[in-house]
C-alpha cells in the first residue's frame, strides 16, 4: 500500500451563516457548525483512504468565537495521522465579515475509520508529514489517541467491576 502526504488529504470548503443556521441571538448553532465540520473532515478522510469512511469519534471541539449571521466560514481539514484503518482529521473553521479581520471560530479533531465493501474496517495508506506544523499535529494525534484509549479502558474496567 502506498504512502501519501498530508497535503494530499487537504480540503478547504466554504459556507455562509444564514438566518436558518442561527439561534435566537443571531449566532450560528453549534450543531450546524459541527455538521459542516463533519462533512469537511469526512471529505478529507475519504480523499486519503480512497474508500468509504465513517465518523468514529469527535474530540476536543473548541468554540473560540461566535459566527453571526452573514459570516463567511472557511473550513480546512487534513488527516493528521493514520492508525491502520482509522485516521485522525484536524479541522479548523475561520470566519470573515466585511470590514472585519478573519477570526478563528472553531477547531476539532475527528476520527474516521475506512470501510471495505462489507462495511468492515480496512487498512489505509500511511501518511507522511512534511512541514513542522504537520509533524507537530502527527505527534499530537498519537497523544490524543493514547488518551482516548486509556479513558475507554478505564471506563470498561470500572463498569465491569463487581
matplotlib code that plots the C-alpha trace (Angstrom):
import matplotlib.pyplot as plt

x = [0.0, 1.5, 2.0, 0.5, 1.5, -0.7, -1.2, -3.0, -5.8, -6.2, -9.7, -11.0, -14.6, -16.8, -20.2, -22.1, -24.2, -27.8, -30.7, -31.9, -28.4, -28.6, -30.0, -32.3, -29.3, -28.2, -25.2, -24.6, -25.9, -23.0, -24.7, -24.8, -21.1, -20.3, -22.3, -20.2, -17.0, -18.0, -18.6, -15.3, -13.4, -15.2, -14.1, -10.5, -10.6, -12.3, -9.7, -6.9, -8.4, -9.9, -12.6, -15.9, -15.3, -17.4, -17.1, -16.0, -15.4, -15.3, -12.8, -11.8, -14.3, -13.3, -15.7, -13.5, -15.6, -19.2, -20.2, -23.1, -25.5, -23.6, -20.3, -18.4, -17.0, -13.8, -13.4, -9.9, -9.3, -6.5, -5.5, -3.1, -2.2, -3.2, -3.7, -4.1, -7.8, -8.5, -7.5, -7.5, -8.5, -7.9, -10.5, -10.2, -13.0, -12.4, -14.9, -14.8, -17.2, -16.8, -14.7, -13.5, -10.4, -10.6, -11.3, -10.8, -14.3, -13.8, -11.4, -11.9, -10.4, -12.4, -11.6, -12.8, -12.4, -12.2, -14.6, -14.4, -17.3, -18.6, -18.5, -15.5, -12.5, -9.9, -6.3, -5.5, -2.2, 0.3, 0.6, 3.8, 4.0, 6.4, 6.1, 6.9, 3.2, 2.3, 4.9, 3.6, 0.0, 1.2, 2.9, 0.0, -2.5, -0.8, -1.1, -4.8, -5.3, -3.5, -5.7, -8.9, -7.9, -6.8, -10.1, -12.0, -10.1, -10.6, -14.3, -14.7, -12.8, -14.9, -18.1, -17.3, -16.1, -18.3]
y = [0.0, 3.3, 6.2, 9.7, 13.2, 15.2, 17.7, 15.1, 14.9, 18.7, 20.0, 23.6, 24.4, 27.5, 28.3, 31.4, 31.6, 32.2, 33.0, 29.4, 28.3, 30.7, 30.7, 33.4, 35.6, 35.6, 33.3, 30.0, 26.9, 24.8, 21.7, 23.3, 24.1, 20.6, 19.2, 21.3, 20.2, 16.6, 16.9, 18.6, 16.1, 13.2, 14.5, 14.7, 11.1, 9.9, 11.6, 10.0, 6.5, 6.3, 4.2, 4.6, 6.2, 6.8, 9.0, 7.1, 9.9, 13.7, 15.1, 18.5, 20.8, 24.3, 27.1, 30.2, 33.0, 33.4, 33.5, 35.8, 35.7, 36.8, 35.3, 33.7, 30.4, 28.7, 25.1, 23.5, 19.8, 17.4, 13.9, 14.3, 10.7, 7.1, 4.2, 1.1, 1.6, 4.8, 8.3, 11.5, 14.5, 18.1, 20.7, 24.5, 26.9, 30.6, 33.3, 36.6, 39.5, 42.7, 45.3, 42.8, 40.6, 36.9, 35.1, 31.6, 30.3, 26.6, 23.7, 20.0, 16.5, 13.8, 10.1, 8.2, 4.5, 3.3, 0.5, -2.2, -3.4, -5.5, -2.5, -3.9, -1.8, -1.8, -0.6, 2.9, 4.3, 5.6, 9.4, 11.4, 14.7, 17.2, 20.6, 21.4, 22.0, 18.7, 16.9, 18.5, 17.5, 14.0, 13.6, 15.2, 12.9, 9.9, 11.6, 12.2, 8.6, 7.2, 9.3, 8.2, 4.5, 4.9, 6.5, 3.8, 1.1, 2.7, 3.1, -0.5, -1.7, 0.4, -0.7, -4.4, -4.4, -6.2]
z = [0.0, -1.0, 1.4, 1.0, 2.1, 4.5, 1.7, -0.4, 2.2, 2.5, 2.0, 2.1, 1.7, 2.4, 3.7, 4.9, 8.1, 7.0, 9.4, 9.4, 10.7, 13.6, 17.1, 18.6, 19.2, 15.6, 16.1, 14.2, 16.0, 17.4, 15.9, 12.4, 12.7, 13.8, 10.9, 8.4, 10.2, 10.0, 6.2, 5.6, 7.8, 6.0, 2.6, 3.9, 5.2, 2.1, -0.1, 1.9, 2.2, -1.3, 0.5, 2.3, 5.7, 8.7, 11.8, 14.9, 17.4, 17.7, 20.2, 21.5, 19.9, 20.9, 20.1, 20.2, 18.7, 17.7, 14.0, 13.5, 10.5, 7.4, 8.4, 5.6, 7.0, 5.7, 6.8, 6.4, 7.2, 6.7, 8.0, 11.0, 11.5, 10.4, 12.8, 10.5, 9.5, 11.4, 10.8, 12.9, 11.0, 12.2, 11.3, 11.7, 11.0, 10.4, 9.8, 7.9, 7.6, 5.6, 7.3, 9.9, 10.1, 9.8, 13.2, 14.3, 15.1, 16.0, 15.9, 16.4, 15.9, 14.4, 14.0, 10.9, 10.0, 6.4, 5.5, 2.8, 0.6, 3.6, 6.0, 7.8, 8.8, 6.1, 6.1, 4.7, 3.4, 5.9, 6.0, 5.7, 7.5, 5.8, 7.4, 11.0, 11.7, 10.1, 12.2, 15.4, 14.5, 13.7, 17.1, 19.0, 17.3, 18.9, 22.4, 21.8, 20.7, 23.7, 26.0, 24.3, 24.5, 28.2, 29.1, 27.2, 29.0, 32.4, 31.9, 30.7, 33.8, 36.1, 34.5, 34.7, 38.3, 40.9]

ax = plt.figure().add_subplot(projection="3d")
ax.plot(x, y, z, "-o")
ax.set_aspect("equal")
plt.show()
